[in-house]
Amino acid sequence: MDSDLFAHVCAARADLTADQRLDWLRLIRSRRVGAVTFHRLLAEHGSAAAALAALPRIAAEAAVKDYSVCHEDVALHEMSLARAAGAQMLCWGEAAYPEALYDLTDAPPVLWTIGDVALLNRPSVAMVGARNASSLGLRMANRLAETLGEKGFVVVSGLARGIDAVAHKAALALGTVAVQAGGVDVIYPEENASLAKDIAAKGCRISEQPMGMAPQARHFPMRNRLVSGLSRAVIVVEAAARSGSLITARNALDQGRDVLAVPGHPFDARAAGCNMLIRDGATLVRNSSDVIEAIGTGMPAARQSAPVRPEPEPKPAPPLPGPAPERRPLAEMATLHSQILARLGPSPLAEDQLIRDLAMPSARIAPELLMLELEGKVLRQAGGLLSRLD
C-alpha cells in the first residue's frame, strides 16, 4: 500500500459521501479484489469509482475472461440488509475506523459494525483459546477478562464457544468487541445468539464479510488477523499445538503485537500450544498484573483511582526435571515465514526446491509450511508443489 496515500487518508479522516460508500463496497466486493488489491487500486486511480472503471481493462490485460465488477444492485442490497440489521458501515480512513488497524497492510477497506463503535478506539487486548476449554481454563479466562476490563482494557475475541465466549461475558459490562468470521448479522455458533445480542447492546460486533455471509473455513484466519490487529496484545489462555489460537498469535507477532500465554499442565493437550508459545518467548501470564507489566495500563488517568479487587499471587511451581527445551524465539519464526513467502509466488514451486533455496533442514521448514497453510498464506498442490496465496 502506498505510504503517501496512507498518510493522506489518516490525516484527512473525512467521512465518505453516500455515493463514495457505494463505490467502495462495489470495489471490495468485485471478483479478485481483496484488501491489498483494493488499497493498491485506490492508490493508483485516486478513487474507488475510477478503479471500478479501470478494472475490466486490467482484467483483460491479465487474460481474465468475462470479467465484470460488482453490480450496483448487489451493493445496494447489502446496504439494505445492513439497515435491517442495524449495522453501521465504517470505511478505511474515516474518523470512527479503528486506529489499530492502520498498521495492517491488508486492513479491511469496509467494516460492518453493530453496537458501540467508540470501543474500537479504546486500548484493547485480545483473548483467545480452546473451544473445548477445561474448567480451569474457563475460570482463568473469566478472571483475566474481568480484571483487565476493570483496568481500562476492552477485551477482543472471536465469539467462538469456550474461551472466547467466557471472555466476552466477563468483559460485557466494561467493554468487549466480537470479531465475526461471517457477516455481522450471522451468528455462529448459534448457541452464542443470546451473547451476540448482549454484545450488540453493550459492546460491539464487527465483520469485514458481506452481510448475510455464512462463515466458511477460509474466513476464520481472516477474522483472526483482525482479532490481533485490533489489540495491543494477544493472550492465549488454552490452545492445542495446532489450533486457530496459534494462528492468531502468529498474526500478532507479524503485526508487532505482544504475545502472552497462560501456562498449563504438560499432560494436558489443550495447554500444549500455550506451553510452546512460552518456550518460544511469549510472556507467561498468571494474572492481569503480568499483562499490565508487559504492555502497560490501558486505563485513562481519570479512572486510575477506581478500586480493583486484588488478585492472589500464585505460588511458584517447582522446576521440571530434565534438560531445558530448545528455545525458538517468535521473531526467528516470523523471519522464516517471511523468507518462505518471499520465495513463493502464484506459480507452483516444488517443496524440495524451496528447501534447497533456503539452505535449511527440511525438519525445520516443514512445520512452518504447515502453519502457513493453516493461516491461508500457502497452498499445497499435488506432486509436492507449493504456491503463495495473496
C-alpha positions in Angstrom: 0.0 0.0 0.0 1.3 3.4 -0.9 2.6 5.2 2.2 1.8 8.7 0.9 -1.9 7.7 0.4 -1.9 6.1 3.9 -0.6 9.4 5.4 -3.1 11.5 3.5 -6.1 9.4 4.4 -5.2 9.1 8.0 -4.6 12.9 8.2 -7.9 13.8 6.5 -10.3 11.5 8.3 -13.2 12.7 6.3 -16.3 10.5 6.1 -17.2 9.4 2.6 -20.3 10.5 0.8 -23.2 8.0 0.1 -22.0 7.6 -3.5 -18.4 7.0 -2.4 -19.5 4.4 0.1 -21.4 2.6 -2.6 -18.3 2.7 -4.9 -16.1 1.4 -2.0 -18.5 -1.5 -1.3 -18.7 -2.4 -5.0 -14.9 -2.3 -5.4 -14.2 -4.6 -2.4 -17.0 -7.0 -3.5 -15.7 -7.3 -7.1 -14.2 -10.5 -8.1 -10.5 -11.0 -7.4 -10.3 -7.8 -5.3 -9.1 -8.4 -1.8 -8.0 -5.8 0.8 -4.4 -5.5 -0.6 -5.6 -5.1 -4.2 -8.2 -2.6 -3.1 -5.6 -0.3 -1.5 -3.3 -0.6 -4.5 -6.1 0.2 -6.9 -7.2 3.2 -4.7 -3.6 4.5 -4.7 -3.2 4.1 -8.4 -6.5 5.5 -9.6 -7.3 8.0 -6.8 -10.9 6.9 -6.1 -13.0 3.8 -6.0 -15.1 5.0 -8.9 -12.0 5.3 -11.1 -10.8 1.9 -10.0 -14.1 0.3 -10.9 -13.9 1.9 -14.4 -10.4 0.6 -14.9 -11.0 -3.0 -13.6 -12.4 -4.6 -16.8 -9.3 -3.3 -18.7 -6.9 -4.5 -16.0 -8.6 -7.9 -16.0 -8.5 -8.2 -19.8 -4.7 -7.4 -19.7 -4.3 -10.2 -17.2 -6.2 -12.6 -19.6 -9.2 -12.9 -17.2 -12.2 -13.6 -19.4 -15.8 -12.4 -18.9 -14.8 -10.1 -16.0 -17.3 -7.6 -14.6 -17.3 -5.5 -11.5 -19.8 -5.9 -8.7 -23.1 -4.6 -9.9 -24.6 -1.6 -8.1 -27.8 -3.6 -7.2 -25.7 -6.2 -5.3 -24.1 -3.5 -3.2 -27.4 -1.7 -2.6 -28.9 -5.0 -1.5 -26.1 -5.5 1.0 -26.7 -2.0 2.3 -30.4 -2.7 2.8 -29.5 -5.8 4.8 -27.3 -3.7 6.9 -30.1 -1.2 7.6 -32.4 -4.0 8.6 -29.8 -5.4 11.0 -28.9 -2.0 12.5 -25.4 -2.3 11.2 -23.1 0.7 10.5 -20.6 0.9 7.7 -17.1 2.1 8.6 -14.6 2.8 5.7 -10.8 2.9 6.0 -9.7 6.4 6.7 -12.9 7.6 8.4 -12.9 9.1 11.9 -14.5 6.1 13.6 -12.4 3.5 11.8 -10.2 1.5 14.3 -6.8 3.3 14.7 -5.0 0.0 15.4 -5.9 -1.5 12.0 -4.0 1.2 10.1 -0.9 -0.9 11.0 -2.2 -3.7 8.7 -1.2 -3.7 5.0 -4.4 -5.7 4.4 -6.6 -3.6 6.6 -10.3 -4.1 5.6 -11.5 -1.2 3.4 -15.0 -1.7 4.7 -16.2 -2.9 8.2 -19.7 -3.6 9.2 -20.4 -2.9 12.9 -23.3 -3.4 15.3 -23.0 -1.6 18.7 -20.8 1.0 20.3 -18.1 1.8 17.7 -16.2 4.0 20.2 -14.9 0.8 21.8 -12.9 0.2 18.6 -10.5 3.0 19.5 -10.0 2.2 23.2 -7.0 0.3 24.5 -7.7 -3.4 23.8 -6.3 -6.8 24.4 -7.3 -10.0 22.6 -8.1 -13.2 24.5 -8.3 -16.4 22.6 -8.3 -20.1 23.4 -9.8 -23.6 23.1 -13.4 -24.2 22.2 -13.4 -27.3 24.4 -11.7 -25.5 27.2 -11.2 -27.0 30.6 -13.0 -25.8 33.7 -9.7 -24.2 35.0 -9.1 -22.6 31.6 -12.6 -21.1 31.6 -12.1 -19.7 35.1 -8.8 -18.2 34.1 -10.4 -16.5 31.1 -13.2 -15.2 33.2 -10.8 -13.7 35.8 -8.5 -12.2 33.3 -11.2 -10.6 31.2 -12.9 -9.2 34.2 -9.9 -7.7 35.8 -8.4 -6.3 32.6 -11.8 -4.7 31.9 -11.6 -3.1 35.4 -8.1 -1.7 34.4 -9.4 0.0 31.3 -9.0 -2.5 28.6 -11.6 -3.6 26.0 -11.5 -7.4 25.6 -11.5 -8.5 21.9 -12.3 -12.1 20.9 -13.9 -14.1 18.1 -17.3 -15.1 19.5 -16.5 -18.8 19.4 -17.6 -21.2 22.1 -15.2 -21.9 25.1 -12.6 -19.3 26.0 -14.0 -16.6 23.6 -17.5 -16.8 24.9 -16.4 -16.6 28.6 -14.1 -13.7 27.9 -16.9 -11.7 26.2 -19.3 -12.4 29.0 -16.8 -11.4 31.7 -16.0 -8.1 30.0 -19.5 -7.3 28.8 -20.2 -4.5 31.3 -16.8 -3.0 30.8 -16.2 -3.2 27.1 -15.9 -6.1 24.6 -15.6 -6.4 20.8 -16.5 -9.6 19.0 -14.9 -10.1 15.5 -17.1 -12.4 13.4 -15.9 -14.7 10.7 -19.1 -14.4 8.7 -21.5 -11.5 8.2 -22.0 -9.3 11.2 -25.7 -10.3 11.1 -25.0 -14.1 11.0 -24.4 -15.6 14.4 -22.0 -18.5 14.6 -22.2 -20.7 16.6 -25.9 -20.5 17.1 -25.5 -21.3 20.8 -24.0 -17.8 21.3 -27.0 -16.0 19.8 -28.0 -14.6 23.2 -24.4 -13.5 23.9 -24.2 -11.9 20.5 -27.4 -9.9 21.2 -25.9 -8.7 24.5 -22.7 -7.6 22.8 -24.7 -5.7 20.3 -26.4 -3.8 23.1 -23.4 -3.2 25.4 -20.3 -3.9 23.3 -19.6 -4.0 19.6 -19.7 -6.7 16.9 -17.7 -6.2 13.7 -17.0 -8.1 10.4 -15.4 -7.4 7.1 -17.5 -10.1 5.3 -20.7 -9.3 3.3 -24.0 -9.0 5.2 -25.7 -12.4 5.3 -22.5 -14.3 4.6 -22.3 -17.7 6.4 -18.8 -18.3 7.8 -16.6 -20.6 5.8 -13.3 -22.2 6.7 -11.2 -19.6 4.9 -12.9 -16.8 6.8 -11.6 -17.8 10.2 -7.9 -17.0 9.6 -9.0 -13.6 8.1 -11.0 -13.0 11.3 -8.1 -14.0 13.5 -5.8 -11.3 11.9 -8.4 -8.7 12.9 -8.7 -10.0 16.5 -5.0 -9.5 16.9 -4.8 -6.4 14.8 -7.3 -4.5 17.0 -5.3 -5.3 20.1 -2.1 -4.2 21.9 -1.5 -7.9 22.8 -2.9 -11.4 22.3 -3.4 -13.6 25.4 -3.7 -17.3 24.7 -5.5 -18.9 27.6 -5.7 -22.5 26.4 -4.7 -23.9 23.0 -3.7 -27.2 21.4 -0.4 -27.5 19.5 -2.2 -26.9 16.2 -5.1 -24.5 16.6 -6.6 -21.3 15.3 -5.4 -19.6 18.5 -1.8 -20.1 17.5 -2.6 -18.6 14.1 -3.9 -15.6 15.9 -0.6 -15.5 18.0 1.5 -15.6 14.8 -0.6 -12.8 13.3 0.0 -10.8 16.4 3.8 -11.2 16.1 3.7 -10.3 12.4 1.7 -7.2 13.3 4.1 -6.1 16.0 1.7 -7.0 18.9 2.8 -8.7 22.1 2.0 -12.4 22.6 1.2 -13.7 26.1 0.2 -17.2 27.2 -1.2 -18.9 30.3 0.9 -22.0 31.1 -0.8 -25.4 31.6 0.0 -28.9 32.7 2.4 -30.7 30.3 0.0 -33.7 30.1 -3.0 -31.6 29.0 -3.1 -31.4 25.2 -5.2 -28.2 25.5 -2.3 -26.5 27.1 0.4 -27.7 24.6 0.1 -24.6 22.4 0.4 -22.2 25.3 3.4 -24.0 26.6 5.0 -24.0 23.2 4.5 -20.2 22.9 6.1 -19.6 26.3 9.0 -21.8 25.4 9.5 -19.8 22.2 9.5 -16.4 24.0 5.9 -15.4 24.8 5.3 -13.7 28.1 4.0 -16.0 30.8 0.7 -14.9 32.3 -0.5 -15.8 35.8 -2.9 -12.8 36.3 -3.8 -9.4 34.9 -0.8 -7.8 36.7 1.5 -9.8 34.4 -0.3 -8.4 31.4 -0.1 -4.8 32.7 3.6 -5.3 33.4 4.2 -6.4 29.8 2.1 -3.9 27.9 1.3 -1.0 30.3 -2.0 0.2 31.6 -5.0 0.9 29.4 -7.0 3.0 31.9 -7.4 6.7 31.4 -5.9 8.9 34.1 -9.4 9.8 35.5 -10.1 6.1 36.2 -6.7 5.2 37.8 -8.1 5.5 41.3 -11.1 3.2 40.7 -11.0 0.2 43.2 -9.8 -3.0 41.7 -10.1 -6.3 43.5 -6.7 -7.7 44.5 -5.5 -10.9 42.9 -3.8 -13.6 45.0 -0.3 -14.3 43.9 0.2 -17.9 42.9 2.9 -19.9 44.5 5.8 -20.5 42.1 5.9 -24.0 40.6 8.9 -26.2 41.1 11.2 -26.5 38.1 10.6 -29.5 35.8 13.3 -32.2 35.8 15.4 -32.8 32.7 17.2 -30.6 30.2 15.6 -27.4 29.1 13.9 -27.5 25.7 15.4 -25.7 22.8 14.1 -22.2 22.6 12.9 -20.9 19.2 12.2 -17.2 19.5 9.0 -16.0 18.0 10.9 -13.4 16.0 13.0 -16.1 14.4 9.9 -18.0 13.2 8.4 -14.8 11.8 11.6 -14.2 9.9 11.5 -17.7 8.5 7.8 -17.2 7.5 8.9 -14.1 5.6 11.7 -16.0 3.8 9.4 -18.8 2.8 6.7 -16.4 1.5 9.3 -14.3 -0.4 10.4 -17.5 -2.3 6.9 -18.4 -3.3 4.6 -16.9 -5.8 1.4 -17.7 -7.7 3.3 -20.2 -9.9 3.8 -23.6 -8.1 7.3 -24.4 -6.8 8.5 -27.8 -5.7 8.9 -28.1 -1.9 12.3 -29.8 -2.4 13.4 -26.8 -4.5 12.2 -24.4 -1.8 14.2 -26.3 0.9 17.3 -26.1 -1.4 16.8 -22.4 -2.0 16.5 -21.7 1.8 19.5 -24.0 2.6 17.8 -25.2 5.7 16.9 -28.7 7.0 13.5 -29.9 5.9 12.6 -30.7 9.5 12.9 -27.0 10.3 10.8 -25.8 7.3 8.1 -28.4 7.3 6.3 -27.3 10.5 6.4 -23.7 9.4 4.9 -24.6 6.0 2.1 -26.3 7.8 1.4 -23.2 9.9 1.4 -21.0 6.8 -1.1 -23.4 5.2 -3.4 -23.1 8.2 -3.1 -19.3 8.0 -4.2 -19.5 4.4 -1.0 -18.0 3.1 0.4 -21.1 1.3 -1.5 -23.6 -1.0 -0.2 -27.2 -1.2 -0.9 -28.8 -4.6 -0.5 -32.4 -5.9 3.1 -33.5 -6.6 4.7 -31.7 -3.7 4.1 -28.2 -5.2 3.6 -25.1 -3.3 2.2 -21.6 -4.2 1.6 -18.4 -2.3 -1.9 -17.1 -1.7 -2.3 -13.4 -1.6 
